[in-house]
């Protein structure tokens, strides 16, 4: 299947806005958030601090009359420079290009399956700046197979989970984690689509180097193909 065919079939699974967090939030409640190195305002924010990022997001949502901030697919970010898990002195080897979609909302928010699937794997990824608790679902629709990854969850979300457990579209699969359990970030969901898990279990790279980006562009399609949030960047 060509990449174009894959993306077309993936997009056809949903017909409009498809929530991956509490469905009480509607598409009009979302605001596009730029956390890239090109956002000059972030030069005034301590991006190494989860608290500082949270204050920035709270102020942004207040200013734009939104309830949920989202964005980040293929953004080059400085936020990862704080962790040796991502950092490298060689710019070509520095992992700082984001491969998923981040949705910034309060800890404890329900996380939903956008389409039906079963649990592929789950794990608490404990590295500083990592996912913390993470769940990966496997999806099969005729000849279309792919995976969705949910990072920065609560520890409680993994407690009674079982490999192979099935979830219907729209069913709650987890809750969003607090800063102390989610890899030390302001509370948010990292949502990522993966075509080939490459034998990874409970984890998959969510940030790429410049050198590896061509592969990940192919293997990790734009999450908007499924979610269709369709908000525009705020002026």
C-alpha positions as CSV (number, residue, x, y, z in Angstrom):
1,X,0.0,0.0,0.0
2,X,1.4,3.4,-1.0
3,X,1.8,6.1,1.6
4,X,-0.9,8.1,-0.2
5,X,-3.3,5.2,-0.1
6,X,-2.6,4.5,3.6
7,X,-3.3,8.2,4.5
8,X,-6.4,8.2,2.4
9,X,-7.8,5.1,4.1
10,X,-6.8,6.4,7.5
11,X,-8.6,9.6,7.0
12,X,-11.7,7.9,5.8
13,X,-12.1,6.1,9.2
14,X,-13.5,9.4,10.7
15,X,-15.8,11.9,9.1
16,X,-15.3,14.9,11.3
17,X,-13.9,16.1,14.6
18,X,-13.1,13.0,16.6
19,X,-12.1,13.5,20.2
20,X,-9.2,11.7,21.9
21,X,-9.9,13.5,25.2
22,X,-13.1,14.0,27.2
23,X,-15.8,14.5,24.6
24,X,-17.2,17.4,26.6
25,X,-14.6,19.5,24.9
26,X,-15.8,20.4,21.4
27,X,-13.6,21.4,18.4
28,X,-14.4,25.1,19.0
29,X,-12.8,24.8,22.5
30,X,-9.4,23.9,21.0
31,X,-6.7,26.5,20.2
32,X,-3.6,25.9,18.1
33,X,-0.4,26.3,20.2
34,X,3.0,27.0,18.7
35,X,5.8,25.6,20.9
36,X,8.4,25.6,18.1
37,X,11.8,27.2,18.1
38,X,10.3,29.8,15.7
39,X,8.0,31.2,18.5
40,X,10.0,34.2,19.7
41,X,7.7,34.6,22.8
42,X,9.1,31.3,24.2
43,X,12.5,33.0,24.5
44,X,11.0,34.7,27.6
45,X,9.7,31.3,29.0
46,X,11.8,28.8,31.0
47,X,11.0,25.8,28.7
48,X,12.9,23.6,31.1
49,X,10.2,24.1,33.8
50,X,6.9,22.3,33.6
51,X,5.4,25.0,35.8
52,X,6.6,27.8,33.5
53,X,5.2,26.0,30.5
54,X,1.9,25.5,32.3
55,X,1.7,29.2,33.2
56,X,2.4,30.1,29.5
57,X,-0.4,27.7,28.3
58,X,-2.9,29.0,30.9
59,X,-2.2,32.6,29.8
60,X,-2.4,31.6,26.1
61,X,-5.8,29.9,26.6
62,X,-7.1,32.8,28.7
63,X,-6.1,35.3,26.0
64,X,-7.6,33.2,23.2
65,X,-10.8,32.2,25.1
66,X,-10.0,28.5,24.7
67,X,-10.1,25.5,27.0
68,X,-7.7,23.1,25.3
69,X,-4.4,23.8,23.5
70,X,-3.1,21.5,20.8
71,X,-0.4,21.2,18.2
72,X,3.2,20.1,17.7
73,X,3.2,17.7,14.8
74,X,6.7,18.0,13.2
75,X,7.5,21.0,15.3
76,X,11.2,21.6,16.1
77,X,11.3,22.3,19.8
78,X,13.8,23.5,22.4
79,X,11.8,22.0,25.2
80,X,13.7,18.7,24.9
81,X,17.2,20.3,25.4
82,X,16.8,20.0,29.2
83,X,17.1,16.2,29.1
84,X,20.1,14.1,28.2
85,X,17.6,11.5,26.9
86,X,17.1,13.7,23.9
87,X,20.1,16.1,23.7
88,X,23.2,15.8,21.6
89,X,25.9,18.4,20.8
90,X,25.6,17.5,17.1
91,X,22.5,19.3,15.7
92,X,21.8,16.5,13.2
93,X,21.7,14.0,16.1
94,X,19.7,16.0,18.5
95,X,16.2,14.6,19.0
96,X,14.0,17.7,18.8
97,X,11.4,17.2,16.0
98,X,8.1,16.2,17.5
99,X,6.3,13.3,15.8
100,X,2.9,13.3,17.5
101,X,0.2,15.8,18.4
102,X,0.1,17.2,21.9
103,X,-3.2,18.1,23.6
104,X,-2.7,20.3,26.7
105,X,-5.5,20.0,29.2
106,X,-5.9,19.3,33.0
107,X,-4.5,16.2,34.7
108,X,-7.2,13.6,35.2
109,X,-8.9,14.3,31.9
110,X,-10.3,11.2,30.3
111,X,-8.5,9.8,27.3
112,X,-10.6,8.2,24.6
113,X,-10.0,5.8,21.7
114,X,-10.7,7.7,18.5
115,X,-11.3,4.5,16.7
116,X,-11.8,0.9,17.8
117,X,-8.7,-1.1,18.8
118,X,-7.1,-3.5,21.2
119,X,-4.2,-3.0,23.6
120,X,-0.9,-3.8,21.9
121,X,1.3,-2.9,24.9
122,X,1.8,-0.5,27.8
123,X,4.6,0.6,30.1
124,X,5.7,3.2,32.5
125,X,8.7,4.9,30.7
126,X,10.5,6.5,33.6
127,X,13.3,8.5,31.9
128,X,13.3,12.2,32.7
129,X,11.4,13.8,29.9
130,X,10.0,10.5,28.6
131,X,6.3,9.5,28.3
132,X,5.8,8.2,31.8
133,X,2.8,5.8,31.6
134,X,2.1,5.0,28.0
135,X,-0.5,2.9,26.2
136,X,-0.4,1.6,22.6
137,X,-3.5,0.4,20.8
138,X,-3.5,-1.8,17.7
139,X,-6.1,-1.1,15.0
140,X,-7.2,-3.3,12.1
141,X,-9.7,-2.2,9.4
142,X,-9.7,-4.7,6.5
143,X,-6.2,-4.3,5.0
144,X,-5.4,-1.2,7.0
145,X,-3.3,-1.8,10.1
146,X,-1.8,0.8,12.4
147,X,-1.1,1.7,16.0
148,X,-2.0,4.7,18.2
149,X,0.2,5.8,21.1
150,X,-1.0,7.7,24.2
151,X,1.8,9.1,26.4
152,X,2.0,11.1,29.7
153,X,-0.9,9.2,31.4
154,X,-1.6,8.5,35.0
155,X,-0.1,5.5,36.7
156,X,-3.5,4.4,37.6
157,X,-4.3,4.0,33.9
158,X,-2.0,1.0,33.7
159,X,-3.3,-0.7,36.9
160,X,-5.9,-3.1,35.5
161,X,-5.0,-3.0,31.8
162,X,-4.5,-6.2,29.8
163,X,-2.8,-6.9,26.5
164,X,-5.4,-7.6,23.9
165,X,-8.1,-5.7,25.8
166,X,-10.6,-4.2,23.3
167,X,-11.9,-0.7,23.3
168,X,-14.7,0.7,21.1
169,X,-14.4,4.0,19.4
170,X,-15.0,6.8,21.9
171,X,-14.5,4.5,25.0
172,X,-12.3,5.8,27.8
173,X,-8.9,4.0,27.9
174,X,-7.0,6.1,30.4
175,X,-6.6,9.4,32.3
176,X,-4.1,12.1,31.9
177,X,-1.2,12.1,34.4
178,X,0.2,14.7,36.8
179,X,3.6,16.3,36.3
180,X,5.2,14.1,38.9
181,X,4.3,10.9,37.0
182,X,4.2,12.0,33.3
183,X,7.9,12.6,32.6
184,X,8.0,16.0,34.3
185,X,5.8,18.0,31.8
186,X,2.8,20.2,32.2
187,X,-0.1,17.8,31.9
188,X,-0.8,16.9,28.2
189,X,-1.5,13.9,26.0
190,X,1.0,12.9,23.4
191,X,-1.0,11.2,20.7
192,X,0.9,9.6,17.8
193,X,0.0,7.3,14.9
194,X,2.5,4.6,14.0
195,X,2.4,2.3,11.0
196,X,5.2,-0.1,12.0
197,X,6.1,-0.5,15.7
198,X,9.5,-2.0,14.8
199,X,9.2,-4.5,17.7
200,X,8.8,-1.7,20.3
201,X,6.7,-2.6,23.3
202,X,5.0,0.1,25.5
203,X,7.1,2.8,23.8
204,X,7.9,4.3,20.5
205,X,10.1,7.3,19.6
206,X,8.0,10.5,19.8
207,X,10.8,12.8,18.8
208,X,13.2,12.5,15.9
209,X,16.6,13.7,14.8
210,X,16.9,15.7,11.5
211,X,18.8,12.7,10.0
212,X,16.0,10.2,10.8
213,X,13.1,12.5,9.9
214,X,12.4,11.0,6.3
215,X,11.7,7.6,7.8
216,X,9.5,8.9,10.6
217,X,7.5,11.1,8.1
218,X,6.6,7.9,6.4
219,X,6.0,5.8,9.6
220,X,4.2,8.4,11.7
221,X,1.4,10.1,9.7
222,X,-0.2,13.4,10.8
223,X,-2.6,12.7,13.7
224,X,-5.0,15.2,12.2
225,X,-5.9,12.6,9.6
226,X,-7.9,10.9,12.3
227,X,-8.8,13.6,14.8
228,X,-9.8,16.4,12.3
229,X,-9.7,19.2,14.9
230,X,-9.6,21.6,12.1
231,X,-8.8,24.7,14.2
232,X,-6.6,27.4,12.6
233,X,-3.6,29.0,14.2
234,X,-4.7,32.0,16.2
235,X,-3.7,35.5,15.1
